[in-house]
Amino acid sequence: MKVLWFSHIVPYPPAGGASQRSFNLIRQASGRHTIRLVGFNSQALPKGLLEGYSKALSGYCERVDIWEMPIPWRRGLRWRVGLAVGPFSPTPYGCRCFWSKELVARLEGMVRENRDLILHFDSLDLALYSGVGADLPRVMNHHNCESALIQRRGRSARNPLKRAYLLNQAQKLARCERQVCPRFQINIVCSDIDAQALRAGGATIQTHLVENGVDTEFFRPVPGAEEASALIFTGLLNWEPNVNAIRYFVTEIWPLVRRGCPSARFYLAGRDPVPFVTGLPSQDRSIEVIPNPEDMRPWLARAAVYVCPLLEGGGTRIKILDALAMGKPVVSTSVGCEGLRVRQRENVLIGDSPQDFAGSVIEALNDPALRQTLGRAGRTLVERHYDWSRIGLQLEDAYQRALDRSACQAPAPASLSRSSE
């Protein structure tokens, strides 16, 4: 069967949570279905890169179409004006940036040409297109519960204006979830926590668990590569929850770690680090930033301990699964590892205060046997539950459920109206 995969991003390269999840799910689905991918160039990638990425994705997709953003993401006057008037619009600003009448018509034309298909919406950001293909089997993928994510960020924001703005957007996202999610036969979630958060907002929906995963052949332990007393954090280094986690770690936790283990080093590896992150080594020579590494595995291999000091976020952290697949002991906050099938002191160490977090890091650094035990248990966990081949079966089950429900349901209501803005 055909799947029209409608994406808010170009899901390549598979680096970073959303692109890693989407690319690997496409890869798994392509073994059973014909995939047509429509993705937005939300990162304003140059033409040369887009051509290369499209070619790579064509190995799994029958056709790849990349659309430019109607309102360029975080760039230009239109973005700034829209951001300023965002609090006065009933629609979440992130959704409005993706919408245009012309693109609605283009998507409708694709659906008319291919009636025998499943529509896969890969993000709530695409909510304003939800009237398209209302009589077809459709799924909505949630990389996290957006309203819960933004609400958590709003509550932790120090700037009162930013806090008010984020909480305002969280309310609109919750309303959007209530209106849009019931229009899809199946809402795909990364964890039961996200399913509960979506329902807590009042949405009457059918959810199906399709967890995040890891390529256990690509991410494997590398014996002999570990550096004594080396820690690492990986991820998008311009994503605010990651930046806040780094700030929390270097100000509250790292001094305690250095006091207990003076030889400790801290690696930060990831894409597009913000100035705060790139400036850290000049303030502390025990910190090293690796911007935009071509391959994360050599840096993960060097670490004795992987740290995930997140205080906010949503979904589940693929970065932790990557580290576990490489046999690395992980020290995390409860938020950092929420939704994953991990257990304290069985395959991770969890610390929710600076003292507990630092104490767990020091314990792991000073105890090679504990590191080995945690590393082996983590690798076993991902092999049993998180290999993408297993996750692909969860996605296939979601599609089948959407087909079954579509066969006995009336067409969904029309899309969200923009006339109310």
C-alpha positions in Angstrom: 0.0 0.0 0.0 1.1 3.6 -0.5 1.9 5.9 2.4 1.9 9.7 1.9 4.3 10.8 4.6 3.7 14.5 5.3 6.6 15.9 7.3 7.4 19.2 9.1 11.1 18.6 8.4 13.5 17.0 5.8 14.1 13.8 7.8 17.8 13.5 6.8 20.5 13.1 8.0 19.3 10.9 10.9 20.9 13.2 13.5 18.8 14.7 16.2 15.7 13.3 17.8 12.9 14.2 15.2 15.0 13.4 12.1 16.4 10.3 13.6 13.0 9.0 14.5 11.3 9.9 11.2 14.1 8.6 9.0 14.2 5.3 10.7 10.5 4.9 10.7 10.4 5.7 6.9 13.2 3.1 6.4 11.2 0.5 8.2 7.9 1.3 6.5 9.5 1.2 3.1 10.0 -2.5 3.4 6.2 -3.0 3.4 4.8 0.1 1.6 5.5 2.5 -1.1 6.4 5.8 0.5 5.9 9.3 -1.0 7.5 11.9 1.1 6.5 15.5 1.3 8.7 17.5 3.7 9.2 21.2 4.6 12.6 22.8 4.4 12.1 24.2 7.9 15.9 24.6 8.4 16.3 26.7 5.2 18.8 24.1 3.8 20.6 25.3 0.7 19.8 23.7 -2.7 22.9 21.6 -2.9 22.3 19.9 0.5 18.6 19.4 -0.3 19.5 17.6 -3.5 21.9 15.3 -1.6 19.4 14.6 1.2 16.6 14.0 -1.3 18.8 11.5 -3.2 19.5 9.7 0.1 15.8 9.6 1.0 15.0 8.3 -2.5 16.6 5.1 -1.5 13.5 4.5 0.6 10.9 6.7 -1.0 9.2 6.4 -4.4 9.2 10.2 -4.6 10.5 13.0 -2.5 9.0 16.6 -2.6 10.5 19.4 -0.5 8.4 22.5 0.1 9.7 25.8 1.3 8.1 27.3 4.4 5.3 29.9 3.8 6.8 31.8 6.8 10.6 31.1 7.1 11.3 29.5 10.5 13.0 31.9 12.9 14.1 34.2 10.1 13.1 37.5 8.5 10.5 40.2 9.2 7.4 38.0 8.7 8.6 35.6 11.4 9.2 38.4 13.9 5.9 40.1 13.1 4.0 36.8 13.4 5.8 36.1 16.7 4.8 39.4 18.1 1.1 39.0 17.2 1.1 35.3 18.2 -0.6 35.9 21.5 -3.6 37.4 19.8 -4.2 34.5 17.3 -6.2 31.5 18.3 -3.9 29.2 16.3 -0.5 28.1 17.6 2.2 30.1 15.8 4.2 27.0 14.9 1.2 25.7 12.9 0.6 29.0 11.1 4.1 29.1 9.8 3.6 25.9 7.7 0.2 26.8 6.2 -0.7 28.3 2.9 -3.7 28.0 0.6 -1.5 27.0 -2.3 0.1 24.2 -0.4 -3.3 22.9 0.8 -4.4 22.7 -2.8 -1.1 20.9 -3.8 -1.6 18.3 -1.0 -5.2 17.8 -2.0 -4.1 17.2 -5.6 -1.7 14.5 -4.4 -4.5 12.8 -2.5 -6.8 12.9 -5.5 -4.2 11.2 -7.6 -3.6 8.4 -5.1 -6.8 7.2 -3.4 -5.4 3.9 -2.2 -3.1 5.2 0.5 -2.5 6.0 4.2 -1.9 9.6 5.1 0.9 9.9 7.7 1.1 13.4 9.3 4.4 13.5 11.1 3.8 16.4 13.5 1.0 18.5 15.1 2.7 21.5 13.4 0.8 20.4 10.2 -2.6 20.7 12.0 -4.0 23.3 9.5 -3.8 20.7 6.8 -5.9 18.2 8.8 -9.0 18.6 6.5 -7.1 17.0 3.6 -8.0 13.4 2.9 -10.6 13.3 5.6 -12.1 10.1 4.2 -8.8 8.2 4.1 -7.0 6.2 6.8 -4.8 8.7 8.6 -2.3 8.7 11.5 -0.8 11.6 13.4 2.7 11.0 14.8 3.6 12.9 18.0 7.3 13.2 18.6 6.1 14.4 22.0 3.0 15.9 23.5 3.5 19.5 22.3 1.2 21.2 24.8 2.9 19.5 27.7 6.3 20.2 26.4 5.7 23.9 25.9 3.9 24.2 29.2 6.9 22.6 31.0 9.2 25.1 29.3 7.0 28.0 30.2 6.9 27.0 33.8 10.6 26.8 34.0 11.3 30.1 32.0 12.9 32.8 34.2 11.9 35.7 31.9 8.3 36.6 32.8 7.4 37.7 29.3 8.8 34.5 27.8 7.0 32.5 30.5 3.7 34.2 29.6 4.2 33.7 25.9 5.0 30.0 26.2 2.1 29.3 28.6 -0.2 31.2 26.1 1.1 29.0 23.3 0.7 25.8 25.4 -3.0 26.6 25.9 -3.5 27.0 22.2 -1.6 23.8 21.5 -3.8 21.9 24.0 -6.9 23.3 22.2 -5.4 22.3 18.9 -4.8 18.8 20.2 -8.4 18.5 21.4 -9.7 19.7 18.0 -7.3 17.9 15.6 -6.2 14.6 17.2 -9.7 13.0 17.1 -9.8 13.5 13.3 -7.1 10.8 12.9 -7.9 7.2 13.3 -4.7 6.7 15.2 -2.4 9.0 17.2 1.1 7.6 17.4 3.0 8.4 20.6 6.5 7.7 21.8 5.5 6.7 25.3 2.5 6.0 27.6 3.3 9.3 29.3 2.7 11.2 26.1 -0.6 9.3 25.5 -1.7 10.3 29.0 -0.7 13.9 28.5 -2.7 14.1 25.2 -5.8 12.7 26.9 -5.3 14.9 29.9 -5.9 17.9 27.7 -9.4 16.6 27.0 -8.9 14.9 23.6 -10.9 11.8 22.9 -8.5 9.9 20.8 -7.1 6.5 19.9 -3.4 6.2 20.7 -0.9 3.6 19.6 2.6 3.2 21.0 5.5 3.5 18.5 8.5 4.0 20.6 11.8 5.7 19.7 14.5 3.3 18.8 18.2 2.8 17.9 20.2 1.1 15.2 21.9 -1.5 17.3 24.2 -2.4 14.4 25.4 1.2 13.8 25.7 2.0 17.5 27.8 -0.7 19.1 30.3 -0.9 22.0 33.9 0.0 21.0 36.2 -1.8 23.4 39.3 0.0 24.5 38.2 3.5 23.4 37.1 4.8 26.8 38.9 7.8 28.3 39.2 7.7 32.1 37.0 10.3 33.8 35.4 11.6 30.5 31.7 12.6 30.4 29.7 13.4 27.4 26.4 15.0 26.5 25.1 14.9 22.9 22.2 16.5 21.0 21.1 19.6 19.2 23.2 22.3 20.9 20.8 25.1 19.9 17.6 23.5 21.2 16.6 25.4 24.3 15.9 22.4 26.6 19.3 21.1 25.8 21.0 24.5 26.3 19.1 24.8 29.7 20.3 21.3 30.6 23.9 22.2 29.8 23.6 25.5 31.8 22.2 23.5 34.8 25.0 20.9 34.5 27.9 23.3 34.3 26.7 25.7 37.0 25.2 23.3 39.5 26.6 19.8 38.9 30.0 20.1 37.2 31.7 21.9 40.2 30.6 19.1 42.5 31.9 16.5 40.0 35.3 18.2 39.7 35.6 18.4 43.4 35.1 14.7 43.7 37.0 13.8 40.6 39.5 16.6 39.6 40.6 14.8 36.5 37.1 14.7 35.0 36.5 16.1 31.5 33.2 17.0 29.9 32.5 16.7 26.1 29.6 18.5 24.4 29.0 17.1 21.0 26.2 18.2 18.6 24.9 20.4 15.9 24.8 24.2 15.8 26.0 25.1 19.3 24.8 28.5 20.5 27.4 31.1 21.7 26.8 30.2 25.3 27.9 26.6 24.6 30.8 27.5 22.3 32.1 29.9 25.0 32.3 27.3 27.8 35.8 26.0 27.0 37.3 29.5 27.4 35.8 29.6 30.9 36.7 26.1 31.9 39.5 24.1 30.1 38.1 20.8 31.4 35.1 21.3 28.9 35.4 20.7 25.2 32.8 21.4 22.6 32.6 19.4 19.4 30.4 21.3 16.9 28.6 19.4 14.1 30.5 16.1 14.3 30.2 14.0 11.1 29.9 10.8 13.2 28.9 10.8 16.9 30.1 7.3 17.6 33.8 8.1 18.1 32.9 10.7 20.7 30.5 8.5 22.5 33.1 5.7 22.5 35.6 8.0 24.3 33.2 8.7 27.2 33.3 6.8 30.5 29.8 8.1 31.4 27.0 9.6 29.4 25.0 12.4 31.2 21.5 13.6 30.4 20.7 16.5 32.9 17.5 17.5 31.2 14.9 19.4 33.3 12.4 19.9 30.5 11.4 18.2 27.2 8.9 15.7 25.8 8.8 12.4 24.1 11.7 10.1 24.8 15.4 10.7 24.4 17.0 8.9 21.5 20.3 10.2 22.6 20.0 7.9 25.7 19.2 4.9 23.5 22.3 5.6 21.4 24.5 5.8 24.5 23.0 2.5 25.9 23.5 0.8 22.5 27.2 1.7 22.8 27.3 0.1 26.2 27.7 3.4 28.1 26.6 3.9 31.7 24.0 6.7 31.8 23.3 9.2 34.5 20.1 11.1 34.0 17.4 13.2 35.6 14.0 11.6 35.9 12.8 14.0 33.1 15.7 13.0 30.9 14.9 9.3 30.9 11.1 9.4 31.3 9.1 7.2 29.1 12.0 4.7 28.6 12.0 1.2 30.0 14.9 1.9 32.3 15.3 1.2 36.0 17.4 2.9 38.6 20.7 1.1 39.2 19.7 -1.7 36.9 20.6 0.0 33.6 20.8 3.7 34.5 21.6 6.0 37.5 19.0 8.7 38.2 19.7 11.9 40.1 17.2 14.8 40.4 19.2 17.2 42.6 22.7 18.5 41.8 24.1 16.6 44.7 22.5 13.3 43.7 23.4 13.7 40.1 27.0 14.6 40.8 27.2 11.7 43.4 26.0 9.2 40.7 28.5 10.5 38.2 31.4 10.3 40.7 30.3 6.8 41.8 30.3 5.6 38.2 33.7 7.2 37.4 35.3 5.6 40.4 33.8 2.1 39.9 34.7 0.3 36.7 32.7 -2.7 37.6 29.6 -0.6 38.0 30.2 1.0 34.6 30.5 -2.4 33.0 27.4 -3.8 34.7 25.3 -0.8 33.7 26.8 -0.8 30.2 26.0 -4.5 29.6 22.5 -4.1 31.0 21.8 -1.0 28.8 23.0 -2.8 25.7 20.7 -5.8 26.5 17.8 -3.5 27.0 18.0 -1.8 23.6 18.6 -5.1 21.8 15.4 -6.6 23.3 13.1 -3.6 23.1 14.5 -0.7 21.0 16.0 -2.0 17.8 14.3 -0.1 14.9 13.3 -3.4 13.3 11.1 -4.0 16.4 9.8 -0.5 16.3 8.9 -0.9 12.7 6.4 -3.6 13.7 4.8 -1.2 16.1 4.4 1.3 13.2 2.9 -1.4 10.9 0.4 -2.3 13.6 -0.6 1.4 13.9 -1.2 1.5 10.1 -3.3 -1.6 10.2 -5.4 -0.2 13.1 -5.9 3.0 11.1 -7.1 1.0 8.1 -9.5 -1.1 10.2 -11.0 2.0 11.9 -11.2 3.9 8.6 -13.3 1.1 7.1 -16.1 1.6 9.7 -15.9 5.3 10.4 -17.6 8.3 8.7 -15.3 11.0 7.2 -13.6 13.3 9.6 -14.8 16.9 10.0 -13.2 19.7 8.0 -9.9 21.3 9.0 -9.3 24.1 11.4 -10.8 27.3 10.2 -8.3 30.2 9.6 -11.1 32.7 9.3 -11.2 33.1 13.1 -7.7 34.6 13.1 
